[in-house]
Amino acid sequence: MTLAVFDAAAIERATTSRLVLDTIRDALIAHAEGRTHVPPPLHLDFAEADGDCHVKAGWITGAADFTVKIATGFYGNPARGLSANHGLVCVVSARTGQPRALLDDRGLLTAWRTAAAGALITHAMARPAAGTLAVFGTGEQARLQALWLAELRPVGLVLVHGRTPDKAHALCDTLGAHGLAARPAGAAEAARADMIITATPARSPVLDADRVRAGAHVTGIGTDMPHKNELPPALFHRAQLIATDDHAQCLDHGDFGHAVRAGAAAEDGDIAAGLLLKAPVDRPEAAITVADLTGVGALDAALASAVLGRLRE
């Protein structure tokens, strides 16, 4: 049997943001309801190359396929003219164990899964009237988070905070070309937005918890390995509602875990993100809410199967 291989160009042609958002929403709910099988991820850190790799597998109960995914982030690559993120996904039959296809996606499915999860949970947890969005980070993920959140709700001004002014301006121009008003902002101003999404590989917190205002929502998506940390423990201490995509993962290597170990949050102080997508959030107007997303293998499985279905059509 010859294994079918689909490249990134074919995957892009077959996939829409709506397909991704709908698939990830259903998968997060399935995971929250215990209808998934997700082993602990495997992590590799390449400190000298400023890179990392994680291997994730997952299966949704009853699904025809499961997947094994390799995703890498080498953060010095853009200076070499290369993408920071790469990867591939192997789709395997859950009935026969035979590999069905290899999705040579260059990390696209991981990026889309992450963006969809972040946009969905930010929309669900933020105040209905929240309008200003701040993104910490200037890469592909920051771009996708802003654009896909705008598909779910009106987004007013987008404040972009990044370490490199040129990259912040470039992202603002890109968002502007898609109809979003955007401008660079310092960390203090960005922390005052109605909605905040952090999309960085930071190893120490990128925002000051004291500057986050009452009624704001914060989603952290970059802390997917033990050595990373975007959100300060003090932010979790101030939060009245904390959501995690996977309790055990976030406790082990997420910002939620950093907060628990610092004594700023209770170990059982979180709720499954999928439950908040299933039913509207009951949140006081002045509450601070936080979501910690570390990436769940079952979401990769659901998305890979959905995309493969489109590719086969």
ZADOPA-369502 format. One line per 8 residues: number of its first residue (from 1); their letters; for each residue x, y, z of C-alpha. Coordinates in steps of 0.2 Angstrom, whole numbers. Layout:
<nodes>
NUM	a	X,Y,Z ~ ...
</nodes>
This chain:
<nodes>
1	mtlavfda	0,0,0 ~ 6,17,-5 ~ 4,30,9 ~ -5,46,3 ~ 4,61,6 ~ -4,79,6 ~ 7,94,6 ~ 3,111,14
9	aaieratt	-4,119,-2 ~ -17,105,-4 ~ -22,106,14 ~ -24,125,13 ~ -35,123,-3 ~ -46,111,6 ~ -49,119,22 ~ -59,134,28
17	srlvldti	-58,144,44 ~ -76,139,47 ~ -72,120,46 ~ -58,122,58 ~ -68,132,71 ~ -83,120,70 ~ -72,105,72 ~ -62,112,86
25	rdaliaha	-77,117,96 ~ -85,100,95 ~ -68,92,100 ~ -66,103,115 ~ -83,99,121 ~ -80,80,118 ~ -64,82,128 ~ -73,91,142
33	egrthvpp	-86,77,143 ~ -72,63,144 ~ -75,56,126 ~ -57,57,121 ~ -41,47,124 ~ -25,58,125 ~ -9,52,132 ~ 4,64,139
41	plhldfae	13,73,126 ~ 32,71,123 ~ 43,86,124 ~ 60,90,117 ~ 69,106,121 ~ 84,112,110 ~ 90,127,120 ~ 106,130,109
49	adgdchvk	95,132,94 ~ 81,141,103 ~ 69,127,97 ~ 57,114,104 ~ 47,99,98 ~ 32,91,105 ~ 24,75,99 ~ 5,73,103
57	agwitgaa	-7,59,100 ~ -26,58,102 ~ -42,49,98 ~ -60,54,100 ~ -71,39,106 ~ -79,31,91 ~ -70,41,78 ~ -63,31,63
65	dftvkiat	-45,38,65 ~ -33,43,77 ~ -17,54,74 ~ 1,56,80 ~ 8,73,77 ~ 25,81,77 ~ 26,100,79 ~ 42,110,81
73	gfygnpar	45,128,85 ~ 62,135,81 ~ 61,153,85 ~ 77,160,77 ~ 71,153,60 ~ 63,169,54 ~ 80,178,54 ~ 86,164,42
81	glsanhgl	71,166,31 ~ 62,151,37 ~ 46,148,46 ~ 47,146,65 ~ 35,132,65 ~ 35,115,56 ~ 27,98,58 ~ 17,84,51
89	vcvvsart	2,73,56 ~ 0,54,53 ~ -18,49,52 ~ -21,31,57 ~ -36,20,56 ~ -43,17,73 ~ -51,1,66 ~ -36,-8,58
97	gqpralld	-21,2,64 ~ -16,5,46 ~ -9,23,42 ~ -21,31,30 ~ -12,47,26 ~ 2,59,30 ~ -2,77,31 ~ 14,86,27
105	drglltaw	7,102,34 ~ 22,112,39 ~ 13,115,56 ~ -2,123,48 ~ -15,111,57 ~ -6,115,74 ~ -7,134,70 ~ -26,132,65
113	rtaaagal	-30,121,80 ~ -22,133,92 ~ -30,149,84 ~ -47,141,84 ~ -46,136,102 ~ -40,153,107 ~ -53,162,97 ~ -67,151,103
121	ithamarp	-63,152,121 ~ -60,170,121 ~ -76,174,113 ~ -85,163,125 ~ -77,170,141 ~ -76,188,137 ~ -90,201,141 ~ -102,202,127
129	aagtlavf	-98,221,125 ~ -79,218,125 ~ -72,227,110 ~ -54,231,112 ~ -41,216,109 ~ -23,216,113 ~ -11,203,106 ~ 6,199,114
137	gtgeqarl	16,193,100 ~ 19,197,82 ~ 19,180,73 ~ 7,169,63 ~ -2,164,79 ~ -5,182,84 ~ -12,186,67 ~ -23,171,67
145	qalwlael	-30,174,84 ~ -36,192,79 ~ -43,187,62 ~ -53,172,69 ~ -59,180,84 ~ -66,194,72 ~ -76,180,63 ~ -85,176,80
153	rpvglvlv	-88,194,87 ~ -85,212,82 ~ -68,217,87 ~ -64,236,88 ~ -46,242,90 ~ -32,228,90 ~ -17,233,101 ~ -1,224,95
161	hgrtpdka	13,222,108 ~ 29,214,102 ~ 48,215,106 ~ 52,221,88 ~ 44,237,83 ~ 45,233,64 ~ 36,216,67 ~ 23,225,77
169	halcdtlg	20,237,63 ~ 20,224,50 ~ 6,214,59 ~ -4,230,61 ~ -3,232,42 ~ -8,214,39 ~ -23,216,51 ~ -28,232,43
177	ahglaarp	-28,224,26 ~ -41,212,33 ~ -52,227,39 ~ -46,227,57 ~ -40,244,65 ~ -24,240,73 ~ -9,249,80 ~ 7,245,90
185	agaaeaar	6,247,109 ~ 17,246,124 ~ 14,232,137 ~ 6,243,150 ~ -7,249,137 ~ -10,232,130 ~ -14,225,147 ~ -28,237,149
193	admiitat	-38,230,134 ~ -55,221,136 ~ -48,205,129 ~ -30,199,129 ~ -22,185,120 ~ -4,180,123 ~ 4,171,109 ~ 23,170,112
201	parspvld	36,157,117 ~ 40,167,133 ~ 50,160,147 ~ 44,173,160 ~ 27,182,161 ~ 24,195,147 ~ 11,206,156 ~ 8,214,173
209	adrvraga	-6,206,182 ~ -10,223,191 ~ -13,232,175 ~ -26,220,169 ~ -43,229,172 ~ -59,223,180 ~ -70,214,167 ~ -56,209,156
217	hvtgigtd	-53,192,149 ~ -35,184,146 ~ -31,169,135 ~ -13,162,136 ~ -9,150,121 ~ 10,150,121 ~ 14,140,137 ~ 14,122,130
225	mphknelp	31,116,138 ~ 37,116,156 ~ 50,130,153 ~ 38,142,146 ~ 27,155,155 ~ 17,169,148 ~ 4,173,162 ~ 9,178,180
233	palfhraq	3,168,194 ~ -5,184,201 ~ -17,185,187 ~ -24,168,191 ~ -26,174,209 ~ -36,189,203 ~ -47,179,191 ~ -65,173,196
241	liatddha	-66,160,182 ~ -51,150,176 ~ -53,138,161 ~ -41,125,155 ~ -41,115,139 ~ -34,100,148 ~ -33,100,167 ~ -18,88,169
249	qcldhgdf	-8,96,155 ~ -11,113,161 ~ -6,108,179 ~ 9,99,173 ~ 16,112,160 ~ 4,127,158 ~ 3,144,166 ~ -11,137,177
257	ghavraga	2,125,184 ~ 14,139,188 ~ 0,148,197 ~ -4,133,208 ~ 14,129,212 ~ 15,148,217 ~ 0,146,229 ~ -10,159,218
265	aaedgdia	-23,146,212 ~ -31,131,219 ~ -27,114,210 ~ -46,111,208 ~ -49,130,203 ~ -52,127,185 ~ -66,122,173 ~ -64,113,157
273	aglllkap	-65,125,142 ~ -76,114,132 ~ -90,116,145 ~ -89,134,143 ~ -92,132,124 ~ -107,121,127 ~ -116,133,138 ~ -115,152,140
281	vdrpeaai	-104,158,153 ~ -112,166,169 ~ -99,180,173 ~ -100,195,184 ~ -97,211,173 ~ -82,216,183 ~ -74,198,184 ~ -57,194,177
289	tvadltgv	-57,178,168 ~ -42,168,162 ~ -40,153,150 ~ -24,143,149 ~ -23,132,133 ~ -9,120,131 ~ -15,110,116 ~ -24,94,116
297	galdaala	-20,79,105 ~ -38,75,102 ~ -41,91,94 ~ -27,87,82 ~ -35,71,78 ~ -52,79,75 ~ -45,92,63 ~ -34,80,54
305	savlgrlr	-48,68,50 ~ -60,83,45 ~ -46,90,33 ~ -42,72,26 ~ -61,70,23 ~ -61,86,12 ~ -45,81,3 ~ -53,64,-1
313	e	-68,73,-9
</nodes>
